[in-house]
Amino acid sequence: MFQLEEKIWFSVLAVIPLILLLFLVIQIWKHRAQKRFANASTLKKLSPNQSLIKSVLKVLVLCLAFACLAIALVNPKIGTKLETVKRQGVDIVFAVDVSKSMLAEDVAPNRLEKAKQLVTQIINNLVSDRVGIIAYAGKAFPQLPVTTDYAAAKMFLQSMNTDMLSSQGTAINEAIKLATTYFDDESQTNRILIIISDGEDHSNVAADVAKEASDKGIRIFTIGVGEVKGGPIPEKRNGIVVSYKKDNKGETVITHLDEGTLKNIAKNANGTYINGKNTNEVIDKMKDILSKMDKKEFEAKQYADFKDQFQWFLGAGIFLLFLDVFFLERKTAWLKRLNLFNEEL
């Protein structure tokens, strides 16, 4: 396990392309100036020890030095001690709709990206709860088992897209059924499933399945993304809209936020429906809901001791800068004898 303490210092790496660009410009200028001064054979006689290869190596060493110094400023840390700690929290499973209707842009930038933003913000406000992720369309697919690793959860979340499941449609009941397998403690009552969707359900049995999940102690909260008035589903090529999804009659499909279905699911599972249009309102409501729930104690492994590693990169950077100072652009006698780079003698 590692941490990056000051990620802002990665901006120092922007110096590297500037150094390479400056080197290229200087080389072009030198070549043109030398060409005006004398022809190639004369220049070779006047300056027989100039080495282009060593000039290239010199600038590469300088770039590596800046890269090492940038990483040193970021201060990477490595976890050295793994401890089992007691934590109290709620188990939360997010079921994210990845059907094609989630590409509708009636909310910016589109429904799916809005859903991912909402889940990310909810996770950012958690403290000691465990989270899991499910993706669903016509079928449900486990993305991440219940874990306390929020960074991994957000990474899996960002990788989700509408092409990850070949079975299209929207079967919320499949997501609910899969979610019931995520909770391993039958006696636990603080189990939550949060469904983020536009509510278009092709199964028509989601409310009944939600009632069954509620009987097992799982509360279901639903968050609706999209507009009730709806919007078309864009079909893009290279990020540009080329057309909109059409039905069998050739008419443009308009997909709507079905709040009725989402409200019914939440009602049958002792939960609440939340409109996801305002992110801050969603976060506030979820924080209020979680604060009123009983917390269950569980064990979790986490790194308790991290050691700085910047000194290795700082040392490497200083060494490379020192090497660059003595890395002359002229051929040296021993290098001429070795002729490592097949330069003409």
C-alpha positions in Angstrom: 0.0 0.0 0.0 1.3 3.4 -0.9 0.3 7.0 -0.6 1.2 10.2 -2.5 1.3 13.1 0.0 1.6 16.2 -2.3 0.2 15.3 -5.7 0.3 18.9 -6.8 4.1 18.6 -7.3 3.5 16.4 -10.3 3.1 19.7 -12.1 6.9 20.0 -12.0 6.9 17.3 -14.7 5.7 19.9 -17.1 9.3 21.2 -17.2 10.4 18.0 -19.1 8.6 18.6 -22.4 9.8 22.3 -22.2 13.5 21.1 -21.8 13.0 18.7 -24.8 11.5 21.4 -26.9 14.2 23.9 -26.1 16.9 21.2 -26.9 15.2 20.6 -30.3 15.1 24.3 -31.1 18.7 24.8 -30.1 19.8 21.8 -32.2 17.9 23.1 -35.3 19.4 26.6 -34.8 22.9 25.2 -34.4 22.6 23.1 -37.5 21.4 26.0 -39.6 24.1 28.3 -38.2 26.8 25.8 -38.9 25.5 25.1 -42.4 25.8 28.8 -43.2 29.4 28.9 -41.7 30.9 25.9 -43.6 30.0 22.7 -45.3 29.8 19.3 -43.4 33.3 18.1 -44.2 34.9 21.4 -43.2 33.0 21.4 -39.9 34.1 17.9 -39.2 37.7 19.0 -39.6 37.2 22.1 -37.5 35.3 20.3 -34.7 36.1 16.6 -34.8 35.1 15.8 -31.2 31.5 17.1 -31.2 29.1 14.3 -30.3 25.4 14.6 -31.0 24.7 11.3 -29.1 26.3 12.6 -26.0 24.2 15.8 -26.3 21.0 13.7 -26.5 22.1 11.6 -23.5 22.9 14.8 -21.5 19.4 16.2 -22.0 17.8 12.9 -21.2 19.7 12.7 -17.9 18.6 16.2 -17.1 14.9 15.2 -17.8 15.3 12.1 -15.6 16.7 14.3 -12.8 13.7 16.6 -12.9 11.4 13.6 -12.9 13.1 12.2 -9.8 12.9 15.6 -8.0 9.2 15.9 -8.9 8.5 12.5 -7.3 10.6 13.4 -4.3 8.4 16.6 -3.8 5.3 14.4 -4.1 6.7 12.4 -1.2 5.5 8.8 -1.9 4.9 6.7 1.3 4.8 3.0 1.6 2.7 1.2 4.3 4.9 -0.9 6.5 2.5 -2.1 9.2 -0.8 -3.8 8.6 -3.2 -3.8 11.6 -6.6 -5.2 12.3 -8.8 -2.4 13.7 -12.3 -2.3 15.0 -14.6 0.0 13.1 -18.3 0.8 13.2 -20.4 1.5 10.2 -23.1 0.5 7.7 -22.7 -1.8 4.7 -23.8 0.2 1.6 -24.1 -1.3 -1.8 -24.5 1.0 -4.8 -26.4 -0.4 -7.8 -25.6 1.8 -10.8 -27.8 1.7 -14.0 -25.5 1.3 -17.1 -28.3 0.8 -19.7 -28.2 2.9 -22.9 -30.9 5.2 -21.6 -28.4 6.5 -19.1 -26.6 8.2 -22.0 -29.5 10.7 -22.3 -28.2 14.3 -21.8 -31.2 15.8 -20.1 -28.9 16.3 -17.1 -25.3 17.4 -17.6 -23.1 15.8 -18.8 -25.4 12.8 -19.1 -27.3 10.5 -16.7 -24.6 8.0 -16.2 -21.9 10.6 -15.4 -24.3 12.3 -13.1 -24.9 9.0 -11.3 -21.2 8.4 -10.9 -20.8 11.9 -9.5 -23.5 11.3 -6.9 -22.0 8.0 -5.8 -18.5 9.5 -5.6 -19.8 12.4 -3.4 -21.6 10.0 -1.1 -18.5 7.9 -0.7 -16.4 11.1 0.0 -18.7 11.8 2.9 -18.4 8.4 4.5 -16.2 7.7 7.5 -16.1 4.1 8.5 -18.8 2.4 6.4 -18.2 -0.4 4.0 -19.2 0.0 0.3 -19.8 -2.3 -2.6 -20.8 -1.7 -6.3 -23.0 -3.4 -8.7 -23.5 -2.5 -12.4 -26.8 -3.5 -14.1 -28.7 -3.2 -17.3 -30.6 -6.3 -18.6 -28.5 -8.3 -16.1 -26.6 -7.4 -13.0 -22.9 -7.7 -12.7 -20.8 -7.5 -9.5 -18.2 -4.7 -9.7 -16.7 -4.5 -6.2 -17.5 -6.6 -3.1 -18.1 -4.8 0.2 -14.9 -3.1 1.2 -13.5 -0.2 3.2 -11.2 0.8 0.4 -12.9 3.9 -0.9 -10.1 4.6 -3.4 -10.7 1.3 -5.1 -14.5 1.9 -5.1 -14.1 5.2 -6.9 -11.7 3.7 -9.4 -14.1 0.9 -10.3 -16.9 3.4 -10.4 -15.1 5.6 -13.0 -14.5 2.6 -15.2 -18.2 1.9 -15.6 -19.9 2.5 -19.0 -22.9 1.5 -21.0 -20.8 -1.0 -23.1 -19.7 -3.1 -20.2 -22.8 -5.3 -20.3 -23.9 -7.0 -23.5 -27.4 -7.6 -22.2 -29.3 -4.3 -22.6 -32.5 -3.2 -21.0 -33.2 -2.3 -17.4 -33.8 -5.0 -14.9 -33.7 -3.5 -11.4 -34.9 -6.7 -9.9 -31.6 -8.4 -11.0 -29.6 -5.7 -9.2 -31.7 -6.2 -6.0 -31.3 -10.0 -6.1 -27.5 -9.7 -6.6 -27.3 -7.1 -3.8 -28.8 -9.6 -1.3 -25.7 -11.8 -1.8 -23.3 -9.0 -0.8 -24.2 -9.0 2.8 -22.6 -12.0 4.7 -24.1 -11.5 8.1 -27.7 -12.6 8.3 -28.2 -11.0 11.8 -27.0 -7.6 10.6 -29.8 -5.0 10.2 -27.8 -2.0 9.0 -27.6 -3.0 5.4 -28.4 -0.5 2.7 -28.9 -0.8 -1.1 -28.8 2.5 -3.0 -30.1 2.2 -6.6 -29.1 5.1 -8.9 -31.2 4.9 -12.1 -33.6 6.7 -14.4 -36.2 4.2 -13.2 -37.0 2.7 -16.6 -37.7 -0.9 -15.5 -38.3 -3.6 -18.1 -38.9 -6.4 -15.5 -42.0 -5.0 -13.8 -41.3 -7.1 -10.7 -38.7 -4.9 -9.0 -41.2 -3.7 -6.3 -42.0 -7.3 -5.3 -38.3 -8.3 -5.2 -37.6 -5.1 -3.1 -40.2 -6.3 -0.6 -38.4 -9.7 -0.4 -35.1 -7.9 0.2 -36.7 -5.8 2.9 -37.9 -9.0 4.7 -34.2 -9.9 4.8 -33.3 -6.7 6.6 -32.1 -4.7 3.6 -33.3 -1.1 3.2 -33.4 0.2 -0.3 -33.0 3.9 -1.2 -33.5 5.0 -4.8 -31.9 8.1 -6.5 -33.5 9.2 -9.8 -31.3 10.8 -12.5 -32.8 12.5 -15.5 -35.8 14.7 -16.2 -39.4 13.6 -16.1 -40.0 15.3 -19.5 -37.2 13.0 -20.8 -34.7 13.3 -23.6 -33.3 11.5 -26.6 -30.4 9.0 -26.5 -27.5 10.2 -28.5 -25.4 7.9 -30.6 -21.8 9.2 -30.9 -18.8 8.6 -33.0 -15.5 10.0 -31.7 -17.4 12.0 -29.1 -19.6 13.7 -31.7 -23.3 13.1 -31.9 -24.1 11.5 -35.3 -27.7 10.5 -34.6 -30.3 9.6 -31.9 -31.5 6.2 -31.0 -34.7 5.3 -33.0 -37.4 2.7 -32.5 -38.7 0.1 -35.0 -40.9 2.8 -36.6 -37.9 5.0 -37.2 -39.0 7.6 -34.6 -36.5 9.1 -32.1 -36.7 7.3 -28.7 -37.4 9.6 -25.8 -36.4 8.2 -22.4 -38.0 9.6 -19.3 -37.2 9.6 -15.6 -39.7 7.2 -14.0 -40.0 8.4 -10.5 -43.1 6.3 -9.8 -41.2 3.0 -10.2 -38.3 4.3 -8.0 -40.7 5.5 -5.3 -42.5 2.2 -5.2 -39.3 0.3 -4.9 -38.1 2.5 -2.0 -41.5 2.3 -0.3 -41.6 -1.5 -0.4 -38.1 -1.7 1.2 -38.5 0.7 4.0 -36.4 3.3 2.2 -36.8 6.7 0.5 -36.7 8.1 -3.0 -34.4 11.1 -3.7 -34.4 13.1 -6.9 -30.7 13.3 -7.9 -30.9 16.7 -9.7 -29.3 18.6 -6.8 -26.1 16.9 -5.7 -25.9 18.8 -2.4 -29.4 17.9 -1.4 -28.7 14.2 -2.2 -25.6 14.3 0.0 -27.4 16.0 2.9 -30.3 13.6 2.8 -28.0 10.5 2.7 -25.9 11.9 5.6 -29.0 12.5 7.6 -30.3 8.9 6.9 -26.9 7.3 7.8 -26.5 9.3 11.0 -29.8 7.9 12.3 -28.9 4.3 11.6 -27.3 1.9 14.1 -23.7 1.2 13.5 -22.4 -2.3 13.6 -18.8 -3.1 14.7 -16.6 -5.1 12.3 -13.0 -5.8 11.8 -11.0 -4.2 9.0 -7.3 -4.4 8.0 -5.6 -1.2 7.3 -2.1 0.2 7.1 -1.3 2.1 10.3 2.3 3.1 9.6 3.6 4.8 6.5 7.3 5.7 5.8 8.5 8.5 3.6 10.3 7.4 0.4 11.2 10.8 -1.0 14.9 10.5 0.0 15.5 7.8 -2.7 14.2 10.0 -5.4 15.9 13.1 -4.1 19.2 11.2 -4.0 18.7 9.9 -7.5 17.8 13.4 -8.8 20.9 15.0 -7.2 23.1 12.2 -8.6 21.7 12.7 -12.1 22.2 16.5 -11.9 25.8 15.9 -10.8 26.2 13.5 -13.7 24.7 16.0 -16.1 27.3 18.7 -15.0 30.2 16.4 -15.9 28.5 14.8 -18.9 30.4 16.9 -21.6 29.1 17.2 -25.1 32.5 16.4 -26.5 33.7 12.9 -27.3 36.0 11.5 -24.7 39.0 9.4 -25.5 37.8 6.2 -23.9 34.4 6.6 -25.4 36.0 7.1 -28.8 37.8 3.9 -28.5 34.7 2.0 -27.5 32.5 3.7 -30.2 29.4 2.5 -28.4 27.1 4.5 -30.6 28.7 3.7 -33.9 29.7 7.3 -34.5 32.2 8.0 -37.2 35.7 8.4 -35.8 
